Amino acid sequence: MKADLVIRDVKIFSNDKLENGDLAFCEGKIIHTHGKFFGHFNEEHLFSGAIALPGLIDSQVHFREPGLIHKEDLESGSQSAVMGGICTYFEMPNTNPSTSTVSLIRQKCEIASRKSWANYGFFIGATGTNTDQLILAQKEIGCIGVKIFLGSSTGNLLLFDKESLLEIFEKVSMTISIHSEDEDLLNKRIQIKNDATSVHAHLIWRNEETALLATKRIVQLARQKNKKIHILHVTSKAEIEFLASQKDICTVEVTPQHLTLFAPDCYDRLGTLAQMNPPIREDEHRQALWKALKSGVIDVIGSDHAPHTLEEKNKGYPNTPSGMPGVQTTLPLLLNYVNQKKLALNDVVRLLAINPAKIFNLKNKGKIEIGMDADITLVDLEKSFEIKNQDQKSKVAWTPFHGTKGKGCPVATIVSGAMAMKENNLINKNAQAIKRF
């Protein structure tokens, strides 16, 4: 047996337990998972004591290409991903132009085939008039699902018309991900934003009711068509308590920033750098998210990596865009929570590998087994870190977690059987083997 790459002396996470051994990969697939590998190989790396996890998936990023590449592009965003231990990302459609046609999905895939350091899939955005494109996109390699914005956010994608939503639920079989804020209520409350001089008004304008009302409405519509949906970046206590009783039809995502930051502290410290949609809320909401995470209500953690330049972020509220970077910092934050005993390692694997693979129908990802795709995230739970702006590969070169210290780091990212990152250095963009889904 011959391998392209061998990883020596690691602790392999499989079936919720760790087993010492070597990993070997050939032609983008795992060919050895237990004990010593004695075959021939082209390349080997020793990672004594590191833990090998199934390649992690970030199922919500905004890499801004095309049209907004002064903020980010598919190369810089994917570099940030592999630096953070992410092997696969799913990119959102609110680019310029919005990704709402099959031809624009193909355009993104062509760009990614040249630029991306990680595996990729792209969402197509629903507009209310492009159901034919959503149906066609289901057969398009590279289209991972449909994104619906029920409330206005970055970009011009917006759909809250009942009949259009019901038509999509009836005719589209792909996973449908929902940005759940109620547009009517946001518009009724817009004067709160318009009169504001402080970013503290952001969560007052986009209050808990805007999220809860939208989520209740979309769940009701989904039930009419018996269509499962995926609710993104849940933020509030009432909403997560409602979703706990809707798990037969909903999967649920939360972000690291909503688990970590809370108001008013984050706005006092970070100002508009903490501004995002839906907003960071008070600590009671953060605690409710943690409770839901521990009880299994939350299925996925996604970064919602949504970069804007510091110049844009410093324009002063309410003229500042919503969103923050996060794809590079998600895993260190979560590993630090593992060391703090707030999470277990199997939670990280479940939330960032197993469940995303299930929800988005990735048949060869989410596990370390012979024959599966050779995507591996190597981590060192004993390695200390300090998150710094200057270490971010994102074009915007800032993070709301600048100065955060902790323990637990990604030390290598293997994408399709090739070493993409090793010990905080970018190694190899394996363009021939990187996959689209």
C-alpha angles and dihedrals in degrees: 000000000000127000132200091211135011126195110202133212102358134146105246117213107218131149091358094303139089123241125181117237150095129290122215130189134193129181092349096308134103110251102168131032111158135059127341120341110224100175129105119276143184097217137011137186129192117221104168111194097003118131119235113215128183108270107282123238127212104201097189124047135139109211093172100223124164112037103003102056094136084077099040143326135201093268099049092039093050091046088055088050097054091042086058095048095259115142099178132030135186113213125211126236102234094105126120108293095026112246097247103132136060090241090058091049088054091049091054092047091052091051092046092049087064102034112027123107092190140042113278148196130182132218121225114221122233116229104172092249101058104067089125089059092048090054092048091047091062089077095043117107106228097035108108101178150311124289121206122191108202090180133035116270134147109337130013102283110123134151127167102140109128098216093048091050092050091050091052092048090051099046106031121076098180122101109280116210120199133211095203115206123119112246096199092054092045089054093048090053097040093111088069088063095040093053094044127111096176132058087230085083091065096083091042091056094042093040129172092269092062089058098040095047093050093047094050091049096048093046090052091052092046090053091054089062096030089238121155115225137191116228113209131216099353110199114171139075096230093047096050091046089053092048091052087072094045101058093120089070105020137062116196136217130197129184129231090239093058089050093048111030127057140180139290091011096059093050092046091052103032106024112194092355084080093052115115141138118281090027133239104262138199123296095262088065092047090052090050090054091052090050090051091047092054093046094051099249091121114070104179142026114211125178097221084212100198111163127196126174121261088243090059093044092051097056091100128251131313090026094059125101121241121242143070138211118261117143093100096046103044098087098045090051092050094045089052088054088052089055089048089053092240090116135022123226090246088057090058091050092046094049099041104030120012100042098040088051090052097043094049096037099243100164099188100044139075099053140066102233136130109275095024121118112283096245112136133169113203117202137183111210091191098053116104123221143189116201111226133181092229092058095057116107092203113111091239091060098209139098132190086229096061108146095020112140128198147129128267125062142182107248100180139012119203115194120189091340098311130104106250098168131016125179095340094314126111107236117171136002098208095201095169095056104035111113136218123209 
